[in-house]
């Protein structure tokens, strides 16, 4: 076997690697599955989970440069390396807490490079844990080394990872001389990316706080304080505001109700000029009886036995348009917005107008 020109001490470590590699391969499977399970349990969505065993050639290169630092293979903590790449900086801490629960951490040899605060350190701001697999996670009395050998777990954001890759690709931080003009631009870019990393987390926190506020306002019935948008409409739908009307319409023919999301109607409601959830509540109250009257006239003489749960909001929108003189064009616009623009939508709108002209709400 190739000893890569190493001295006797380093060759012995390399031989130990060859004899031990199968244990690291088993550890890799255990570690990766534990990370996948842990993230799923926490509900944290990450950019990537990576794990690898250092290749023989890579190990030989490291031994050639730094072999005198190590007495034996187990002194090297990066033979098995795993990395979790998050989208947000605050998720790094969540992942770290998860790792602490799952693995035994060698705190003396772990390092939080985020605390270094060097001017050009952005791409190296990873959190590095040196870990062991605890017996509570996996134990095989025939292979106790699985619980003794250490591995490295890196945790960083996607932008930090991109920056680290760029650094490696450009030769920056690898001993290659970089002209000052490029070095300055690299450091400027690092600052921009670090700011972006922070802002992504700040923005997400703000959005989550807004959503919680909206949910609380909706739950308390303070609809006048809630702007009508995607988040507030979704929270409002949790109250099932259209169910009563949908069930009344279904009862006309004893029809079965097929559940479908009313979310596509949000743009229609906003086009009507509704600004708050209070406007939406008023809209429902003003049009419910007319929508039911329209539904009775439209389907009572049919054999329809399955209807969509969105029939309620659809008929509310239809009568709202008709009562305000919207006619065929406005109805066609609504159907086009909800689906695919087609001439059929015009024909459908024309039939609805013809039907509605026979109803009392059109002559108030």
C-alpha positions as CSV (number, residue, x, y, z in Angstrom):
1,X,0.0,0.0,0.0
2,X,1.1,3.6,-0.7
3,X,2.6,5.3,2.4
4,X,2.7,8.6,0.5
5,X,6.3,9.2,1.5
6,X,5.4,9.6,5.2
7,X,7.7,8.9,8.1
8,X,7.3,5.9,10.3
9,X,5.1,7.6,12.9
10,X,2.7,9.0,10.3
11,X,2.6,5.7,8.4
12,X,1.5,4.0,11.6
13,X,-1.4,6.5,12.0
14,X,-2.3,5.9,8.3
15,X,-2.3,2.2,8.9
16,X,-4.6,2.6,11.9
17,X,-6.9,4.7,9.7
18,X,-7.1,1.8,7.2
19,X,-7.9,-0.7,10.0
20,X,-10.5,1.7,11.6
21,X,-12.3,3.1,8.6
22,X,-15.1,0.6,8.8
23,X,-15.9,1.9,12.3
24,X,-16.0,5.5,11.0
25,X,-18.4,4.4,8.2
26,X,-20.7,2.9,10.8
27,X,-20.4,6.1,12.8
28,X,-21.3,8.2,9.8
29,X,-24.6,6.4,9.3
30,X,-25.5,6.7,13.0
31,X,-24.6,10.4,13.1
32,X,-26.3,11.4,9.9
33,X,-29.5,9.6,10.9
34,X,-29.5,11.1,14.3
35,X,-29.2,14.6,12.8
36,X,-32.0,14.0,10.4
37,X,-34.3,12.7,13.1
38,X,-33.4,15.5,15.5
39,X,-34.1,18.2,13.0
40,X,-37.4,16.6,12.0
41,X,-38.4,16.4,15.7
42,X,-37.5,20.1,16.2
43,X,-39.3,21.2,13.0
44,X,-36.2,23.1,11.8
45,X,-35.8,23.2,8.0
46,X,-32.2,23.5,7.0
47,X,-30.3,24.0,3.7
48,X,-28.2,20.8,3.9
49,X,-27.0,18.0,6.1
50,X,-23.5,16.8,5.1
51,X,-21.3,14.1,6.4
52,X,-18.1,12.6,5.1
53,X,-15.1,10.5,6.1
54,X,-11.7,12.0,5.4
55,X,-10.1,10.3,2.4
56,X,-6.9,8.4,2.7
57,X,-5.2,10.9,0.4
58,X,-6.5,13.9,2.4
59,X,-5.4,12.3,5.7
60,X,-1.9,11.7,4.2
61,X,-1.6,15.3,3.2
62,X,-2.6,16.4,6.7
63,X,-0.1,14.0,8.3
64,X,2.6,15.3,6.1
65,X,2.0,18.9,7.3
66,X,1.0,18.3,10.9
67,X,1.7,14.6,11.7
68,X,3.9,15.5,14.7
69,X,0.9,16.9,16.6
70,X,-0.8,13.5,16.8
71,X,0.2,10.5,18.8
72,X,-2.5,8.3,17.4
73,X,-5.5,8.3,15.0
74,X,-8.0,9.0,17.8
75,X,-6.2,12.4,18.5
76,X,-7.6,13.5,15.1
77,X,-11.1,14.7,15.6
78,X,-12.0,15.4,12.0
79,X,-11.7,11.9,10.4
80,X,-15.5,11.9,10.5
81,X,-16.9,15.3,9.8
82,X,-20.6,16.4,9.7
83,X,-22.0,19.8,8.8
84,X,-25.4,21.3,9.1
85,X,-26.1,24.4,7.0
86,X,-29.0,26.5,8.2
87,X,-30.8,29.3,6.5
88,X,-30.9,31.6,9.5
89,X,-28.3,32.6,12.1
90,X,-30.6,31.9,15.1
91,X,-31.2,28.4,13.8
92,X,-27.5,27.7,14.3
93,X,-28.1,27.9,18.1
94,X,-31.2,25.7,17.8
95,X,-29.2,23.1,16.0
96,X,-26.4,23.4,18.6
97,X,-28.9,22.8,21.4
98,X,-30.1,19.7,19.5
99,X,-26.6,18.4,19.1
100,X,-26.0,18.8,22.8
101,X,-29.0,16.7,23.5
102,X,-28.1,14.0,21.1
103,X,-24.3,13.7,21.4
104,X,-21.6,13.9,24.1
105,X,-19.8,17.1,23.5
106,X,-16.1,17.5,24.1
107,X,-16.3,21.1,25.3
108,X,-12.6,21.6,25.8
109,X,-12.0,21.0,22.1
110,X,-15.1,22.6,20.7
111,X,-15.0,26.2,19.5
112,X,-17.5,28.9,18.7
113,X,-15.7,30.9,15.9
114,X,-18.6,33.3,15.8
115,X,-17.1,35.0,18.9
116,X,-13.8,35.8,17.3
117,X,-15.2,39.0,15.8
118,X,-12.3,39.4,13.4
119,X,-12.7,41.8,10.5
120,X,-12.4,39.1,7.8
121,X,-13.8,36.2,9.8
122,X,-17.4,36.0,8.4
123,X,-16.9,32.8,6.3
124,X,-15.2,31.1,9.3
125,X,-17.9,31.9,11.8
126,X,-19.0,28.3,12.1
127,X,-19.8,26.7,15.4
128,X,-17.6,23.6,15.8
129,X,-18.5,20.8,18.2
130,X,-16.3,17.8,18.9
131,X,-18.6,15.0,19.7
132,X,-18.9,11.4,20.7
133,X,-21.8,9.0,20.1
134,X,-23.4,8.3,23.5
135,X,-24.4,4.8,24.4
136,X,-28.0,5.9,24.8
137,X,-28.0,6.7,21.0
138,X,-26.1,3.6,19.9
139,X,-24.2,0.8,21.7
140,X,-22.6,-2.4,20.4
141,X,-20.5,-4.2,23.0
142,X,-18.6,-5.8,20.2
143,X,-17.5,-2.4,18.9
144,X,-16.9,0.0,21.9
145,X,-14.8,2.3,19.7
146,X,-18.0,3.7,18.3
147,X,-18.6,5.4,21.6
148,X,-15.0,6.5,22.1
149,X,-13.9,7.9,18.7
150,X,-14.7,11.6,18.3
151,X,-16.1,13.4,15.3
152,X,-16.5,17.1,14.3
153,X,-19.9,18.7,13.8
154,X,-19.9,22.1,12.0
155,X,-22.9,24.4,12.1
156,X,-23.1,27.5,9.9
157,X,-25.5,29.5,7.8
158,X,-25.9,29.1,4.0
159,X,-24.3,32.5,3.5
160,X,-21.3,31.6,5.7
161,X,-20.9,28.4,3.8
162,X,-21.0,30.2,0.4
163,X,-18.4,32.6,1.7
164,X,-16.2,29.8,2.9
165,X,-16.4,28.1,-0.5
166,X,-15.5,31.4,-2.2
167,X,-12.6,31.9,0.1
168,X,-11.3,28.4,-0.7
169,X,-11.8,28.9,-4.5
170,X,-10.0,32.2,-4.6
171,X,-7.1,31.1,-2.5
172,X,-7.9,33.7,0.2
173,X,-6.8,32.5,3.6
174,X,-4.8,29.7,2.1
175,X,-1.4,31.4,2.0
176,X,-1.8,32.7,-1.5
177,X,-0.9,36.4,-1.8
178,X,-4.0,38.4,-2.7
179,X,-3.6,41.9,-4.1
180,X,-4.8,44.6,-1.7
181,X,-7.6,45.8,-4.1
182,X,-9.1,42.3,-4.2
183,X,-8.6,41.8,-0.5
184,X,-10.4,45.0,0.3
185,X,-13.3,44.0,-2.0
186,X,-13.5,40.6,-0.4
187,X,-13.7,42.1,3.1
188,X,-16.4,44.6,1.9
189,X,-18.4,41.7,0.5
190,X,-17.9,39.8,3.7
191,X,-19.5,42.7,5.6
192,X,-22.4,42.8,3.2
193,X,-23.0,39.1,3.6
194,X,-22.8,39.2,7.3
195,X,-25.3,42.1,7.4
196,X,-27.6,40.1,5.1
197,X,-27.3,37.1,7.4
198,X,-28.4,39.1,10.4
199,X,-31.2,40.9,8.5
200,X,-32.7,37.6,7.3
201,X,-33.1,36.5,10.9
202,X,-34.4,39.9,12.0
203,X,-37.0,39.9,9.2
204,X,-38.1,36.3,9.9
205,X,-38.5,37.2,13.6
206,X,-40.5,40.3,12.7
207,X,-42.8,38.3,10.4
208,X,-43.3,35.6,13.0
209,X,-44.2,38.2,15.6
210,X,-46.6,39.8,13.2
211,X,-48.3,36.5,12.6
212,X,-48.7,35.8,16.3
213,X,-50.1,39.2,16.8
214,X,-52.6,38.7,14.0
215,X,-53.6,35.2,15.3
216,X,-54.2,36.7,18.8
217,X,-56.3,39.6,17.4
218,X,-58.4,37.2,15.3
219,X,-58.9,34.9,18.2
220,X,-60.1,37.9,20.3
221,X,-62.4,39.0,17.6
222,X,-60.6,42.4,17.1
223,X,-61.1,42.3,13.4
224,X,-61.1,46.1,12.9
225,X,-57.4,46.1,13.9
226,X,-56.3,43.5,11.4
227,X,-55.4,44.3,7.8
228,X,-56.7,41.9,5.2
229,X,-53.7,40.0,3.9
230,X,-52.5,36.4,3.4
231,X,-51.7,35.8,7.0
232,X,-54.8,37.4,8.5
233,X,-57.1,35.7,6.0
234,X,-55.5,32.3,6.8
235,X,-56.1,33.0,10.5
236,X,-59.6,34.1,9.8
237,X,-60.3,30.9,7.9
238,X,-59.4,28.9,11.0
239,X,-62.7,30.2,12.4
240,X,-64.6,28.5,9.6
241,X,-66.5,31.6,8.7
242,X,-68.0,30.2,5.5
243,X,-69.0,26.8,6.8
244,X,-72.5,27.7,8.0
245,X,-73.5,29.0,4.6
246,X,-71.8,26.1,2.7
247,X,-73.8,23.6,4.8
248,X,-77.0,25.5,4.1
249,X,-76.3,25.4,0.4
250,X,-75.4,21.7,0.5
251,X,-78.7,21.0,2.3
252,X,-80.6,22.2,-0.7
253,X,-79.9,19.0,-2.5
254,X,-78.5,17.0,0.5
255,X,-75.2,17.3,-1.3
256,X,-71.8,16.1,0.0
257,X,-69.3,18.9,0.7
258,X,-65.8,18.5,-0.8
259,X,-63.2,20.5,1.1
260,X,-61.3,23.1,-0.8
261,X,-59.3,26.2,0.2
262,X,-60.8,29.6,-0.1
263,X,-57.3,31.2,-0.2
264,X,-57.5,32.0,-4.0
265,X,-60.4,34.3,-3.3
266,X,-58.2,36.7,-1.3
267,X,-57.2,38.7,-4.3
268,X,-60.9,39.0,-5.3
269,X,-61.8,40.3,-1.9
270,X,-59.0,42.8,-2.0
271,X,-60.1,43.9,-5.5
272,X,-63.6,44.6,-3.9
273,X,-61.8,47.2,-1.8
274,X,-61.9,45.2,1.5
275,X,-59.0,46.5,3.7
276,X,-59.5,44.8,7.1
277,X,-61.0,41.6,8.5
278,X,-63.8,43.8,9.8
279,X,-64.6,44.7,6.2
280,X,-64.7,41.0,5.4
281,X,-67.0,40.3,8.3
282,X,-69.3,43.0,7.1
283,X,-69.1,41.7,3.6
284,X,-70.2,38.2,4.7
285,X,-73.0,39.6,6.8
286,X,-74.4,41.9,4.0
287,X,-74.4,39.2,1.4
288,X,-75.1,35.8,3.1
289,X,-78.9,35.7,2.6
290,X,-78.7,36.9,-1.0
291,X,-76.0,34.3,-1.7
292,X,-78.2,31.6,-0.2
293,X,-81.2,32.8,-2.3
294,X,-79.0,32.7,-5.4
295,X,-77.8,29.2,-4.6
296,X,-81.3,27.9,-4.1
297,X,-82.4,29.3,-7.4
298,X,-79.4,28.0,-9.2
299,X,-79.2,24.4,-8.0
300,X,-82.5,23.4,-6.5
301,X,-83.8,21.9,-9.8
302,X,-80.5,20.0,-10.5
303,X,-79.3,16.6,-9.3
304,X,-76.0,18.1,-8.0
305,X,-74.9,15.9,-5.1
306,X,-71.3,17.1,-4.5
307,X,-70.3,20.7,-4.0
308,X,-67.1,22.4,-3.1
309,X,-66.8,24.0,0.3
310,X,-65.8,27.2,-1.6
311,X,-69.4,27.5,-3.0
312,X,-70.2,29.8,-0.1
313,X,-67.5,32.4,-0.7
314,X,-68.0,32.0,-4.5
315,X,-71.7,32.9,-4.2
316,X,-70.9,35.7,-1.7
317,X,-68.6,37.2,-4.3
318,X,-71.1,36.7,-7.2
319,X,-73.9,38.5,-5.4
320,X,-71.6,41.2,-4.3
321,X,-70.6,41.9,-7.9
322,X,-74.2,41.7,-9.2
323,X,-75.6,44.0,-6.5
324,X,-73.1,46.6,-7.4
325,X,-73.8,46.4,-11.1
326,X,-70.7,44.6,-12.0
327,X,-72.4,42.3,-14.6
328,X,-70.8,39.9,-17.0
329,X,-67.4,41.6,-17.3
330,X,-66.8,41.7,-13.6
331,X,-67.9,38.1,-13.2
332,X,-65.7,36.9,-16.0
333,X,-62.8,38.8,-14.4
334,X,-63.3,36.9,-11.2
335,X,-63.5,33.5,-12.9
336,X,-60.4,34.3,-14.9
337,X,-58.5,35.3,-11.7
338,X,-59.6,32.0,-10.0
339,X,-58.7,29.8,-12.9
340,X,-57.7,30.0,-16.5
341,X,-59.0,32.8,-18.7
342,X,-61.3,31.3,-21.3
343,X,-64.4,32.1,-23.3
344,X,-66.3,29.6,-21.2
345,X,-66.0,32.0,-18.3
346,X,-67.9,34.6,-20.2
347,X,-70.7,32.1,-21.1
348,X,-70.8,31.2,-17.4
349,X,-71.0,34.8,-16.4
350,X,-73.8,35.5,-18.9
351,X,-75.9,32.5,-17.5
352,X,-75.4,33.8,-14.0
353,X,-76.6,37.3,-14.9
354,X,-79.6,35.9,-16.6
355,X,-80.5,33.8,-13.6
356,X,-79.8,36.6,-11.1
357,X,-82.1,39.0,-12.9
358,X,-85.0,36.9,-11.6
359,X,-84.0,37.3,-8.0
360,X,-85.3,39.9,-5.6
361,X,-81.9,41.2,-4.4
362,X,-81.3,42.5,-7.9
363,X,-84.3,44.8,-7.7
364,X,-83.8,46.4,-4.3
